[in-house]
Amino acid sequence: MKFEFLHKNNSSDLVLFFGGFGFLPSAYNLASRNDVLMVYDYLEFDLGFLEICKTYKSIKLIAFSMGVMVSCKCDLSSLNIVQKIAINGTIKGIDDEFGISEKLFKITAKRFDKESFLNNCGGINKAFNQNPKDELLSIIEISKKPCIWQDYDLAYSSNDDKIFPQNALLKSFKNINKINASHFCFDKFLSWDEI
């Protein structure tokens, strides 16, 4: 995993953001008064970002799409996380009932088409990983790791999500806000603080 600050405002509070599959930091253009550290590119399972996070007084965790599942595989117990928010993803990630079906995910990994994927995300054109098939295969391996925690406080589920079935989110979380948006729903928010 790679990590990069989206905002560095010398704040004592941090938004720790686990991005969705494939999207690079420049794809997320939200403002913030706090520092925002993004974890992305799941080719390698590397927890190097934890040392940076330990310096913050409080952390709001936001995870998007497959980032929801990846975050649950990370031991975050040494961090002062005050809120955990999932967006258009589930703890299981790849699961026939509580995520994207395993068969569909493996077919997608084998025959990945960037244009089709971005169209299903909402017809967007955002900065994207150069090795998407490799990242998808790595996500399959990450999904096999044990889940360390799973207590999200809130989940957002887009009504027009063509990537993650809304029914999987409804089965996975108790506290859900449905929003009228596509899978990549960040144009519905003005800032990281608003999420």
C-alpha positions as CSV (number, residue, x, y, z in Angstrom):
1,M,0.0,0.0,0.0
2,K,1.1,3.5,-0.7
3,F,0.1,6.5,1.4
4,E,0.1,10.3,0.7
5,F,-1.1,13.4,2.3
6,L,-4.0,15.0,0.4
7,H,-4.0,17.9,2.9
8,K,-1.2,18.8,5.4
9,N,-2.6,21.7,7.6
10,N,-0.5,21.0,10.7
11,S,-3.7,19.9,12.5
12,S,-3.7,17.6,15.5
13,D,-6.7,15.8,13.9
14,L,-6.4,13.5,10.9
15,V,-8.7,12.0,8.3
16,L,-7.3,8.6,7.5
17,F,-8.8,7.7,4.1
18,F,-8.6,4.3,2.5
19,G,-9.3,4.9,-1.2
20,G,-11.1,2.6,-3.6
21,F,-9.4,0.2,-6.0
22,G,-7.4,1.9,-8.7
23,F,-8.0,5.6,-7.9
24,L,-5.0,7.8,-7.3
25,P,-4.8,10.6,-4.8
26,S,-5.5,13.3,-7.4
27,A,-9.0,11.8,-8.0
28,Y,-10.2,13.1,-4.7
29,N,-10.6,16.9,-4.7
30,L,-12.3,17.7,-1.4
31,A,-11.2,20.5,1.0
32,S,-10.3,19.9,4.6
33,R,-9.3,21.9,7.7
34,N,-7.7,18.8,9.1
35,D,-4.8,16.7,7.7
36,V,-5.9,14.0,5.3
37,L,-3.7,10.9,4.7
38,M,-4.8,8.6,1.9
39,V,-3.9,4.9,1.8
40,Y,-4.2,3.5,-1.7
41,D,-2.7,1.1,-4.4
42,Y,-3.2,-2.2,-2.7
43,L,-0.5,-4.1,-4.6
44,E,1.4,-4.7,-1.3
45,F,0.0,-5.0,2.2
46,D,2.2,-2.5,4.0
47,L,1.2,-0.8,7.2
48,G,3.9,1.9,7.1
49,F,1.3,4.6,7.4
50,L,0.6,3.6,11.0
51,E,3.7,5.4,12.3
52,I,2.5,8.7,10.8
53,C,-1.0,8.2,12.3
54,K,0.2,7.7,15.8
55,T,1.3,11.3,16.0
56,Y,-2.4,12.6,15.8
57,K,-4.7,13.4,18.7
58,S,-7.8,12.0,17.0
59,I,-8.5,10.2,13.8
60,K,-11.6,10.0,11.6
61,L,-11.4,6.9,9.4
62,I,-13.1,7.1,6.0
63,A,-13.0,4.1,3.7
64,F,-14.3,3.9,0.1
65,S,-15.2,0.8,-1.9
66,M,-12.6,-1.9,-1.5
67,G,-10.8,0.4,1.0
68,V,-13.6,-0.6,3.5
69,M,-12.5,-4.2,3.4
70,V,-8.8,-3.4,3.3
71,S,-9.0,-1.2,6.3
72,C,-10.6,-4.0,8.4
73,K,-7.5,-6.1,7.7
74,C,-5.3,-3.5,9.4
75,D,-4.6,-3.5,13.1
76,L,-5.5,0.1,14.0
77,S,-5.8,-0.5,17.7
78,S,-2.8,1.8,18.5
79,L,-4.6,4.8,16.9
80,N,-7.2,7.1,18.6
81,I,-9.9,6.6,16.0
82,V,-13.0,8.6,17.0
83,Q,-15.3,7.7,14.1
84,K,-15.3,5.1,11.3
85,I,-17.2,5.7,8.1
86,A,-17.7,3.3,5.1
87,I,-18.7,4.6,1.7
88,N,-20.0,2.2,-1.0
89,G,-18.1,-0.8,0.3
90,T,-18.4,-3.6,2.8
91,I,-16.2,-5.3,5.4
92,K,-16.2,-8.6,3.4
93,G,-15.6,-6.8,0.1
94,I,-15.6,-10.0,-2.0
95,D,-18.5,-12.1,-0.9
96,D,-21.6,-13.5,-2.6
97,E,-24.0,-12.0,0.0
98,F,-22.0,-9.2,1.7
99,G,-20.0,-7.8,-1.1
100,I,-19.2,-8.2,-4.8
101,S,-19.6,-11.8,-5.8
102,E,-16.3,-13.7,-5.9
103,K,-17.0,-15.1,-9.4
104,L,-17.8,-11.6,-10.8
105,F,-14.7,-10.1,-9.1
106,K,-12.4,-12.8,-10.6
107,I,-13.9,-12.2,-14.0
108,T,-13.3,-8.5,-13.6
109,A,-9.7,-9.1,-12.6
110,K,-9.1,-11.3,-15.6
111,R,-10.9,-9.0,-18.2
112,F,-10.5,-5.6,-16.6
113,D,-11.5,-2.7,-18.9
114,K,-10.8,0.7,-17.4
115,E,-13.3,2.6,-19.6
116,S,-16.1,0.3,-18.7
117,F,-15.2,0.4,-15.0
118,L,-15.0,4.2,-14.9
119,N,-18.4,4.4,-16.7
120,N,-19.9,2.1,-14.0
121,C,-18.4,4.3,-11.3
122,G,-20.5,7.2,-12.7
123,G,-19.0,8.1,-16.1
124,I,-16.0,9.8,-14.5
125,N,-12.5,10.4,-15.8
126,K,-10.2,10.3,-12.7
127,A,-6.5,9.6,-12.2
128,F,-6.1,5.8,-12.2
129,N,-3.5,3.1,-11.3
130,Q,-1.4,1.9,-14.3
131,N,-1.5,-1.7,-13.1
132,P,-5.2,-2.3,-12.3
133,K,-5.2,-6.1,-13.0
134,D,-2.3,-6.6,-10.6
135,E,-4.1,-4.6,-8.0
136,L,-7.3,-6.6,-8.4
137,L,-5.4,-9.8,-7.9
138,S,-3.7,-8.4,-4.8
139,I,-7.1,-7.4,-3.4
140,I,-8.3,-11.0,-3.8
141,E,-5.3,-12.1,-1.6
142,I,-5.9,-9.3,0.9
143,S,-9.6,-10.4,1.2
144,K,-8.4,-13.8,2.5
145,K,-6.6,-12.2,5.5
146,P,-8.5,-12.3,8.8
147,C,-10.7,-9.3,9.6
148,I,-9.3,-7.6,12.7
149,W,-12.2,-5.2,13.4
150,Q,-15.5,-4.4,11.8
151,D,-17.3,-1.8,13.8
152,Y,-18.1,1.1,11.4
153,D,-20.2,3.9,12.9
154,L,-21.9,4.9,9.7
155,A,-22.1,3.8,6.1
156,Y,-23.0,5.7,2.9
157,S,-24.7,3.7,0.1
158,S,-25.3,5.2,-3.3
159,N,-28.7,4.5,-4.8
160,D,-27.1,4.3,-8.3
161,D,-24.1,2.2,-7.4
162,K,-23.2,-0.2,-10.3
163,I,-20.1,-1.6,-8.5
164,F,-21.2,-2.6,-5.0
165,P,-24.7,-4.0,-4.7
166,Q,-26.7,-1.7,-2.3
167,N,-28.3,-4.8,-0.8
168,A,-24.9,-6.0,0.4
169,L,-24.4,-2.8,2.3
170,L,-27.9,-3.0,3.8
171,K,-27.1,-6.5,5.1
172,S,-23.6,-5.3,6.4
173,F,-24.3,-2.2,8.3
174,K,-27.0,-0.9,10.8
175,N,-26.5,2.8,10.4
176,I,-26.8,3.7,6.7
177,N,-27.3,6.9,4.8
178,K,-28.6,6.4,1.3
179,I,-27.5,9.1,-1.1
180,N,-28.5,9.8,-4.7
181,A,-25.2,9.2,-6.4
182,S,-23.2,6.7,-8.4
183,H,-20.4,4.6,-7.0
184,F,-17.8,7.4,-7.0
185,C,-19.9,9.8,-5.0
186,F,-17.4,12.4,-3.8
187,D,-19.0,15.2,-5.8
188,K,-21.8,14.9,-3.3
189,F,-19.6,16.3,-0.5
190,L,-17.9,19.7,-0.2
191,S,-15.2,18.6,2.2
192,W,-13.7,15.7,4.1
193,D,-15.1,17.3,7.3
194,E,-18.6,17.0,5.9
195,I,-18.5,13.3,5.4
